[in-house]
Amino acid sequence: MRRLPKLRHRARMLEQKYAESGRRIFSSGRWGLLCWVNLTLWTYDPRQRQTNLPFFTFPVQSRVLMSLHDAMTEGYDILIEKSRDMGATWLNIAALVWFWLFYDRAALLMVSRKEGYVDSSQNPDTLFWKAQYLVDTMPKWLRPDYVHTIMHLQNCHTLSVINGESTNDNVSRGGRRRAILLDEFAACDRGRQILASTTDATDCRIFNSTPRGMGNAFADIRHARKIKIIRMHWSQHPIKGLGKTLIVREGKPQWTSPWYRAQCQRRTDRLEIAQELNIDYINSSSPFFEQSIIMPLLTGGRLRDPDFRGDIAYDMARPIPGASPRITNARFRPRDKGRFEVWMHLADNMPPADHYVLFADISHGAGMSNSVITVATVRNCEVVATYVSPHAAPHEMARIAAAIATWLRGKTWPMIGWEFNGAGAIFGKELKRLNYPNLYIEGKDAVPGWHSTRHSKQVLLGDLRRALARGELILHDRPTVMEAQDYQWYKNGGVGPSHLAEEPEAKAPHGDRVIATAGLLLCLEKTPLINMPRLPEIADDSYAARQIADRESRKHKSDALWN
């Protein structure tokens, strides 16, 4: 329908004689909603010379309206991810006003991150200002008597109400709603608490926002893909998308157009472009590991499933009565769902004779976060194994680390490092009780272990960023790279996973796999063989291979004396 015929239809809708038929048409389902918006509603845009504009929907907006109708009538959640200035908020409010207008006793709720964004008679950007504007500009025969108080709009004919709230931990807790609009939900500080409080309050939650990184509930919902997702990208706009072409940038397809290029010139901040235009969750925050580092890792062909998966078994021996226990007979047991993953060739479940280092990031084993042990070779700086468990106690993880090191022992005892803070103190104490001979020590006569502070953690992560950028550390574990992709700078200057950024009580949170991987660099720096050239491969039938096999046989016989 072209603009002039639409305006003619609008003019007719003002006439009282169309009241009965108009009400019947406009109240009849999703197409009625679409007709009501296009034939009766007006929006406000102060940037235009004529600020009062007829509400004409373009194709993607029409699809959004119909999807909102279906979600609110059938009762399911819906998420709208959008570029800025696509009219999404007006569409959501229009859908709520339609139910308020035509349904009896409909209870609806609009939520934004601050009360000043929900209702203010002096601010056209607030949700209730927009809702009242839609109502006041309808034809007189369609406009009901209503009562508008602060964050409350009641239809005196249908007794339907639209209420408002700012985001808090108890949004709509105890109430029941046909639908709840959560506007700009990515900007809510307590998003996960709001999800919990609204789940039982309604069958239909409408999550509407531009992205703001990965560290928020909006991004969690979007990437879980458990609800219907609608995308309103600028390229779907009839004016902004004129002359659009698809290009490949940084290995990803991306739309561009004359309008988009002009906007990129105006918006010099990369974060702003990602957030306001590109619907880019990664770059719309302040990532610590830039995409120029992450993308080569994801596309370089080195990430793969582990070559072997299983568990580490071991025995505990006390060679002399009253002496400290000792890990013996450490062995690898293949198992499909084992926690120990290995990226190297095993011969009879034994690793190649080489120099190794280990680093551990230890949790309390209560299931809230993982304890992680990583293993790297000294010659290649290649991460070849990980052990991950959310339930193992710190002292148990120390025994597992010692068992892994004993299993790996070839030319030397592998150095074991760990973060000393928190549960790491228990981990270190158990390693000393086991008399493990090669522990990481920061300085001369210092307590074993790495003592982390905000500064030392930033330095360590910075070293990891540099090593990954230069290809000095080889990774095969995809979850580690994905966790690194989630790291960002916090507003308080800290660094950590973005999904913990909204928790104010988590003063220095960190991701387990990333810290355990970064810690390997500490052990590698302490190991003099880090700069040794790569040794030539030894043929299985050579004299050197027989010599190594003979030494390994004598070593195992020596170990057996302790059993």
C-alpha positions in Angstrom: 0.0 0.0 0.0 1.6 3.3 -1.1 1.7 6.3 1.1 -1.1 8.4 -0.5 -3.8 5.7 -0.4 -2.8 5.1 3.2 -3.3 8.8 4.1 -6.7 8.7 2.4 -7.8 5.7 4.4 -6.6 7.5 7.6 -8.7 10.5 6.7 -11.8 8.3 6.4 -11.0 6.6 9.8 -11.6 10.0 11.5 -15.2 9.9 10.5 -17.7 8.7 13.2 -19.6 6.5 10.7 -16.8 4.1 10.6 -16.8 3.5 14.4 -18.7 0.2 14.5 -17.0 -1.4 11.5 -13.6 0.0 12.5 -13.8 -1.5 16.0 -14.8 -4.8 14.6 -11.9 -4.9 12.1 -9.3 -3.5 14.4 -10.0 -6.0 17.2 -9.9 -9.1 14.9 -6.5 -10.7 15.5 -3.1 -10.0 14.1 -4.3 -8.4 10.9 -6.6 -6.2 12.9 -3.6 -5.1 15.0 -1.7 -4.3 11.8 -4.6 -2.3 10.3 -5.2 -0.4 13.6 -1.5 0.7 13.7 -1.3 1.7 10.0 -4.7 3.4 9.8 -5.1 5.2 13.2 -1.8 5.6 15.1 0.7 8.4 15.0 4.3 8.6 16.3 6.5 11.4 17.5 9.9 12.3 16.0 11.4 15.7 17.1 14.1 15.4 14.4 11.5 15.9 11.7 10.1 19.2 10.6 6.6 17.7 11.1 7.0 16.0 14.4 3.6 14.2 14.4 4.1 11.3 11.9 1.6 8.7 10.7 2.6 5.2 11.9 3.3 3.4 8.7 5.0 0.0 9.2 7.6 -1.3 6.7 7.9 -5.1 6.2 10.1 -6.1 9.2 8.0 -3.9 11.5 4.8 -5.6 10.3 6.3 -9.0 11.0 7.3 -7.9 14.5 3.8 -6.7 15.2 2.3 -10.0 14.2 4.9 -11.9 16.1 4.1 -9.8 19.2 0.4 -10.5 18.8 1.0 -14.3 18.5 3.3 -14.3 21.6 0.8 -12.4 23.7 -2.2 -14.4 22.7 -0.6 -17.8 22.7 1.6 -17.1 25.7 5.4 -17.5 25.0 8.5 -15.4 25.4 10.0 -13.4 22.5 13.3 -11.6 22.1 13.9 -8.6 19.7 17.5 -7.7 18.9 17.8 -4.5 17.0 19.9 -1.8 15.5 19.2 1.7 16.9 16.2 3.7 15.5 14.3 0.8 14.0 11.0 1.7 15.9 11.1 -1.4 18.1 10.0 0.3 21.3 7.1 2.0 19.5 6.0 -1.3 18.1 6.1 -3.0 21.5 4.2 -0.3 23.2 1.6 -0.3 20.3 1.1 -4.0 20.8 0.5 -3.5 24.6 -1.9 -0.6 23.9 -3.9 -2.7 21.5 -4.5 -5.4 24.1 -5.3 -2.6 26.6 -7.8 -1.2 24.2 -9.6 -4.3 23.0 -9.2 -6.9 25.8 -11.2 -6.9 29.0 -9.2 -6.7 32.3 -5.8 -7.2 30.6 -3.0 -6.6 33.0 0.2 -5.5 31.3 3.6 -4.3 32.5 6.3 -2.2 31.0 9.8 -2.3 32.6 12.9 -0.2 32.0 16.2 0.1 33.8 15.3 3.4 35.6 12.1 4.9 36.8 12.8 8.0 34.8 12.8 6.0 31.6 9.4 4.4 32.5 7.1 7.4 33.1 7.8 11.2 33.1 5.4 13.7 31.6 8.3 15.9 30.7 10.3 13.2 28.7 9.1 12.0 25.3 11.6 9.1 25.6 9.7 7.4 28.4 7.5 4.4 27.8 4.3 5.9 29.2 4.7 9.1 27.3 4.8 7.1 24.1 1.8 5.0 25.2 -0.3 8.1 26.1 0.7 9.7 22.8 -0.6 6.7 20.8 -3.9 6.8 22.7 -4.3 10.6 22.5 -3.8 10.7 18.7 -6.3 8.0 17.9 -9.7 9.0 16.3 -12.1 10.3 18.9 -14.5 7.4 18.4 -11.8 4.9 19.2 -10.2 6.7 22.1 -11.5 5.4 25.5 -11.8 7.3 28.8 -8.7 6.5 30.7 -6.9 7.4 33.9 -3.1 8.1 33.8 -1.2 8.3 37.1 2.4 7.7 37.7 3.3 4.4 36.0 -0.3 3.4 35.7 -2.7 3.7 32.7 -6.2 2.4 33.1 -8.8 1.9 30.4 -12.1 2.9 32.1 -14.2 0.8 29.5 -12.3 -2.5 29.4 -10.7 -2.1 32.9 -7.4 -3.1 31.4 -4.3 -1.6 32.9 -0.7 -1.0 31.9 1.6 -0.6 34.9 5.3 0.3 35.0 8.3 -0.6 37.1 12.0 0.1 37.1 14.3 -2.9 37.1 14.8 -4.5 40.5 15.1 -8.0 41.9 11.4 -8.3 42.6 9.9 -7.1 39.3 6.2 -8.3 39.2 6.9 -10.9 41.9 3.6 -12.0 43.3 1.6 -10.4 40.4 0.2 -11.9 37.2 0.4 -10.3 33.8 -0.7 -11.1 30.3 2.6 -9.7 29.0 5.7 -7.9 30.4 7.8 -5.7 28.2 11.4 -5.5 29.3 12.8 -2.6 27.3 16.6 -2.2 26.6 17.1 -5.3 28.7 20.8 -5.6 27.9 21.4 -2.4 30.0 19.7 -3.8 33.1 22.1 -4.3 36.0 20.2 -7.1 37.6 19.0 -9.0 34.6 19.3 -12.5 35.9 17.4 -11.7 39.1 14.7 -10.1 37.0 14.4 -13.3 34.9 13.8 -15.2 38.1 11.2 -12.8 39.4 9.2 -12.6 36.1 9.2 -16.3 35.1 6.1 -17.2 37.0 4.4 -13.8 36.6 3.6 -14.1 33.0 3.7 -16.5 30.0 4.9 -13.8 27.7 8.0 -11.7 28.3 9.1 -9.4 25.6 12.9 -8.8 25.7 13.8 -5.8 23.6 17.3 -4.3 23.3 20.4 -3.4 21.3 23.3 -5.6 22.4 25.7 -4.5 25.1 28.3 -7.3 25.1 28.0 -10.8 26.3 27.9 -10.1 30.0 24.2 -9.7 30.6 21.0 -11.7 30.7 19.8 -10.4 27.3 22.9 -12.0 25.6 22.4 -15.2 27.7 18.8 -15.5 26.4 19.7 -14.7 22.9 22.5 -17.3 22.6 20.6 -20.0 24.5 18.2 -20.0 21.5 15.3 -21.4 23.6 12.8 -18.7 22.7 11.7 -17.0 19.5 14.2 -14.4 18.3 13.4 -11.5 15.9 16.2 -9.5 14.4 15.7 -5.9 13.3 18.8 -4.9 11.5 19.3 -1.5 9.9 19.7 -3.3 6.5 15.9 -4.1 6.7 15.0 -0.4 6.8 13.6 0.9 3.5 15.8 4.0 3.6 18.9 2.9 5.5 19.2 -0.2 3.4 19.1 1.5 0.0 22.0 0.4 -2.1 23.1 -2.2 0.4 25.7 -4.8 -0.5 27.1 -7.8 1.4 30.9 -7.8 2.0 33.2 -10.0 4.1 35.1 -8.3 6.9 37.4 -10.1 9.4 36.1 -13.4 8.0 32.4 -12.6 8.6 29.7 -11.4 6.1 28.5 -7.9 6.8 26.0 -5.5 5.2 27.1 -2.0 4.1 25.3 0.8 2.3 25.8 4.5 1.7 23.9 5.3 4.8 25.9 2.9 6.9 29.2 4.2 5.7 28.1 7.7 6.5 27.1 6.6 10.0 30.5 5.0 10.5 32.1 8.3 9.7 30.0 10.0 12.3 30.4 7.3 14.9 34.2 6.9 15.3 33.9 4.6 18.3 34.1 1.0 17.2 32.1 -0.1 20.3 29.3 2.3 19.4 29.1 1.0 15.8 29.0 -2.6 17.0 26.3 -1.8 19.6 24.1 0.7 17.8 24.3 -0.5 14.2 25.7 -4.0 13.8 23.9 -6.0 16.5 27.4 -7.3 17.4 27.5 -8.9 20.9 31.2 -9.4 21.1 32.4 -6.0 20.0 29.6 -4.0 21.7 31.5 -4.5 24.9 35.2 -3.8 25.6 36.8 -7.2 24.9 40.2 -8.0 26.5 41.1 -10.4 23.8 40.4 -8.6 20.5 38.8 -10.3 17.6 42.1 -10.0 15.7 43.4 -12.5 18.3 40.3 -14.7 18.7 39.4 -15.2 15.0 42.7 -16.8 13.9 42.3 -19.2 16.8 38.8 -20.1 15.8 39.6 -20.4 12.1 43.2 -21.6 12.2 42.4 -25.3 12.2 44.1 -26.1 15.5 41.0 -26.3 17.6 39.7 -29.9 17.7 38.2 -32.6 19.9 40.7 -34.2 22.2 42.6 -37.2 20.9 41.9 -39.1 24.1 39.5 -38.6 27.0 39.5 -40.4 30.3 40.5 -40.2 33.9 43.7 -40.4 36.0 44.0 -43.2 38.5 46.7 -43.5 41.1 47.7 -45.3 44.3 48.8 -43.8 47.6 51.9 -45.3 49.2 53.6 -44.8 52.6 57.1 -46.3 52.1 58.1 -45.7 55.8 55.6 -45.8 58.7 54.6 -42.3 59.7 56.1 -40.7 56.6 54.1 -38.5 54.2 52.0 -40.3 51.5 53.3 -40.5 47.9 51.5 -40.8 44.6 52.4 -44.0 42.8 51.2 -46.1 39.8 49.6 -43.1 38.1 47.8 -44.3 35.0 45.5 -43.0 32.3 42.1 -44.8 32.0 40.2 -44.1 28.8 36.6 -43.2 29.3 34.1 -41.4 27.0 32.9 -39.0 29.7 36.2 -38.6 31.5 37.3 -35.3 32.8 40.9 -35.6 31.5 41.3 -34.5 27.9 44.5 -35.1 26.0 45.7 -33.6 22.6 48.8 -35.8 21.9 49.6 -39.4 20.9 49.5 -42.0 23.6 51.3 -45.3 23.3 49.7 -47.9 25.6 48.1 -45.0 27.4 51.4 -43.5 28.2 52.5 -39.9 27.0 55.6 -39.1 25.0 58.8 -38.6 27.0 59.1 -34.9 27.1 59.3 -31.8 29.3 55.9 -30.7 30.7 54.6 -28.0 33.1 51.2 -27.8 34.8 49.1 -25.0 36.2 45.9 -25.2 38.2 43.1 -22.7 39.0 41.3 -24.2 42.0 37.7 -23.7 43.2 36.2 -24.9 46.5 34.6 -27.9 44.7 31.1 -26.8 45.6 29.8 -27.0 42.0 29.7 -23.2 41.5 32.8 -23.0 39.4 35.3 -25.3 37.8 38.7 -26.4 39.1 41.0 -26.6 36.1 44.4 -28.2 35.6 46.2 -27.5 32.3 49.3 -29.1 30.9 51.8 -27.8 28.3 55.0 -29.0 26.6 58.1 -27.0 27.2 59.6 -27.5 23.8 56.6 -26.4 21.7 54.7 -24.3 24.3 51.6 -26.4 23.3 48.7 -27.0 25.7 48.3 -30.8 25.4 45.9 -31.7 28.3 43.2 -30.3 30.6 41.4 -31.7 33.7 38.2 -29.9 34.6 35.9 -30.6 37.6 33.4 -28.5 39.5 33.1 -30.9 42.4 36.6 -32.1 43.4 37.8 -30.6 46.7 41.1 -28.6 46.7 43.1 -31.4 48.4 41.7 -34.0 45.9 42.7 -31.7 43.0 46.2 -31.6 44.4 46.4 -35.4 44.3 45.1 -35.4 40.8 47.7 -32.8 39.7 50.5 -34.8 41.3 49.2 -38.0 39.6 49.0 -36.3 36.2 52.6 -35.0 36.8 53.8 -38.5 37.8 52.1 -40.0 34.7 53.8 -37.3 32.5 57.2 -37.6 34.2 59.7 -38.3 31.4 63.0 -36.3 31.4 62.2 -34.3 34.5 59.5 -33.8 37.1 57.0 -31.4 35.6 56.7 -28.1 37.4 53.3 -27.5 39.0 52.0 -24.0 39.5 48.7 -22.7 40.9 46.9 -19.6 42.1 47.5 -19.5 45.8 44.6 -17.3 46.7 41.4 -18.8 48.2 41.2 -22.6 47.8 44.7 -22.6 46.3 46.2 -22.5 49.8 44.6 -25.9 50.5 45.8 -27.2 47.2 49.4 -26.1 47.8 49.5 -27.5 51.3 48.4 -30.9 50.1 51.1 -30.9 47.3 53.8 -30.1 50.0 52.4 -33.0 52.1 52.8 -35.3 49.1 56.4 -34.1 48.9 56.0 -33.2 45.3 59.6 -32.1 44.2 59.0 -29.3 41.7 56.6 -26.5 42.7 56.3 -23.1 41.3 57.8 -20.4 43.5 57.4 -16.7 42.6 60.5 -15.2 44.3 63.4 -16.3 46.4 62.3 -17.9 49.6 58.7 -17.2 48.8 55.7 -19.3 49.6 55.0 -21.7 46.7 52.2 -20.8 44.3 51.2 -17.7 42.3 49.8 -14.9 44.5 47.3 -13.0 42.4 46.2 -9.4 42.8 44.2 -7.2 40.4 47.5 -5.9 39.0 49.3 -9.3 38.7 46.2 -10.8 37.1 46.1 -8.1 34.5 49.8 -8.6 33.8 49.3 -12.4 33.5 46.3 -12.0 31.2 48.3 -9.4 29.2 51.1 -12.0 28.7 48.6 -14.5 27.5 47.1 -12.0 25.1 50.5 -11.3 23.7 51.4 -15.0 23.4 48.2 -15.8 21.6 48.6 -12.9 19.2 52.2 -13.9 18.3 51.4 -17.6 18.1 53.8 -18.4 21.0 51.2 -20.6 22.7 49.4 -23.4 20.9 45.8 -24.1 21.9 43.5 -27.0 20.9 40.8 -26.6 23.5 37.8 -24.8 22.0 36.1 -24.0 25.4 39.2 -22.2 26.5 39.1 -19.9 23.4 35.4 -19.3 23.8 36.0 -18.4 27.4 38.8 -16.0 26.3 36.4 -14.4 23.8 34.1 -13.6 26.8 36.7 -11.7 28.7 36.2 -7.9 28.9 37.4 -4.8 30.7 35.1 -3.9 33.6 34.1 -0.3 34.4 36.2 -0.5 37.6 39.3 -1.3 35.6 39.3 -5.0 36.3 39.3 -7.8 33.8 37.2 -11.0 33.7 34.4 -12.9 32.1 31.6 -10.6 30.9 28.9 -12.7 32.4 30.2 -11.8 35.9 30.4 -8.1 35.2 26.9 -7.3 36.5 27.6 -8.9 39.9 28.8 -6.1 42.2 29.9 -8.5 44.9 32.3 -10.3 42.6 35.2 -7.9 43.0 37.8 -9.9 41.0 36.1 -12.7 39.1 38.0 -14.8 36.6 37.4 -17.6 34.1 38.9 -20.9 35.2 40.2 -22.2 31.9 41.8 -18.9 30.8 43.6 -18.4 34.2 44.8 -22.0 34.2 46.1 -21.5 30.6 47.7 -18.1 31.3 49.4 -19.6 34.4 51.3 -22.0 32.2 53.3 -19.1 31.0 54.6 -18.5 34.5 55.9 -22.1 34.7 57.3 -22.0 31.2 59.3 -18.9 32.1 60.8 -20.7 35.1 61.8 -23.7 33.0 65.1 -23.2 31.2 64.2 -25.4 28.3 61.5 -23.0 27.0 63.9 -21.6 24.4 65.4 -24.9 23.3 65.0 -25.7 19.6 62.6 -28.4 18.6 64.2 -31.9 18.9 64.3 -34.1 15.8 61.8 -37.0 15.7 63.4 -40.3 16.8 62.7 -43.4 14.7 61.1 -46.3 16.7 63.8 -48.7 15.5 66.8 -46.4 16.1 69.5 -46.9 18.7 68.4 -43.7 20.5 64.9 -45.0 20.8 66.1 -48.3 22.3 68.2 -46.3 24.8 65.2 -44.2 25.8 63.0 -47.4 26.2 65.7 -49.0 28.4 65.8 -45.9 30.7 62.0 -45.9 30.9 62.1 -49.6 31.9 64.6 -48.9 34.6 62.6 -45.9 35.9 59.4 -48.0 36.1 61.3 -50.8 38.0 62.6 -48.1 40.4 59.1 -46.8 41.0 57.8 -50.3 41.6 60.1 -50.5 44.7 58.0 -47.9 46.4 54.8 -49.8 45.9 
